[in-house]
Amino acid sequence: MLRRYWLVLLIMALLTPLGLLAEGTAWGEWGAEDIAASLGFAPRGIEQAASWWQALLPDYSVKGLGERTGYILSALIGSALAYLAAVAYAKIIARPK
């Protein structure tokens, strides 16, 4: 079961560059400028967060690697972080009292 999970996860990560074929931006990947263009203004909280929050891999890219490789690496890193967070949470919940 666990082996199948990792295989499916790897296949999905390898397919992430297909998103490069789509036009526009993905849902939720808007910057303050994109929101301002759509709404006519950017909420104050988004503008404030934009000044201090920087993505781990901005634009899903890594200098020296191609665009597709950056997408795949971003998918693998994001999946690993989500998995580690779930394992840590499960260990905290399952801790004997």
N, C-alpha and C positions, 0 to 999 in steps of 0.2 A: 504494500500500500504506500509506504513512504517513498519507495523508489519510483513509483508511478507519479507521485506528487512532484518530485524533483524533475522528472522527465517532462511532464506537462509544463512546469514552470520554465524550464530551459527552452522548450519549443516556443512558448509565448514570448520569452525574452528575445529569441532570435527573429521573431516576426514583428517586433516593434518598429523597425524601419519602414514598415508599410505605412505608418502614419505620415511619412514624408510625402506620400502621394496625395494626401488630402489637401484641400485648399483651406485657407484661413487658419484659425487657431483652434486648439482643442479646448473643450469645455473646462473652465476654471483656470486656464493658463494666461489670464489677462493681466497686464500690468496696469498701473495707474493711468497711463496714457490711453490704453485701449478702452478702459472703463469710461474715461472722460470723453472719448470720441463717441461712444455709444450712448451715454446718458446725458452728455453735455456738462458733466462735472464728475469729479472723483471724490468719494467720501473722505472726510478728514482722516479717519483711521487707516485707510488704505494708503493715503499719501504719507502718513507718518511711518507706517510699517515699511514702505518702500525705501525709506532712508536708512534703515538699520538692518533689514533682512536681505541676505544674499543667498541665492540657491547654492547647494553643494556643487552642482554641475550646471552652471548657467547655460541656457539654450541646449541642454543635453549634449554638450561638447567637451572634449578634452583636447588641449593643444597637442598637435602632432598626430592625432588620430583622425580618421575620416568621420564624416557626419554619421554614417550608419553605425560605426563602431561606438561612437559616443552614445547613441540611442540604446544600443544593446548593453553597454556598460552601465548606463543609468538604470535600465530595467533590472539588471542583476543586483546592483547596489541597493536600489529601492526595495526589491523583493527580499534581499538579505536583511535589511534593517527592519522591515515589517515582520519577518519571521523571528528575528531576535527579540523584538518588542513583545510579540505574542508568547514566546517561550519564557521571557522574564516575567510577564504578567501571570502566566500559568504557574510558574514556580512560587510566586508570591501568594497566589490564591491557594495553592496546594500545600503551603507550608503548615506543618503541624502546629497546633496551638499550645 
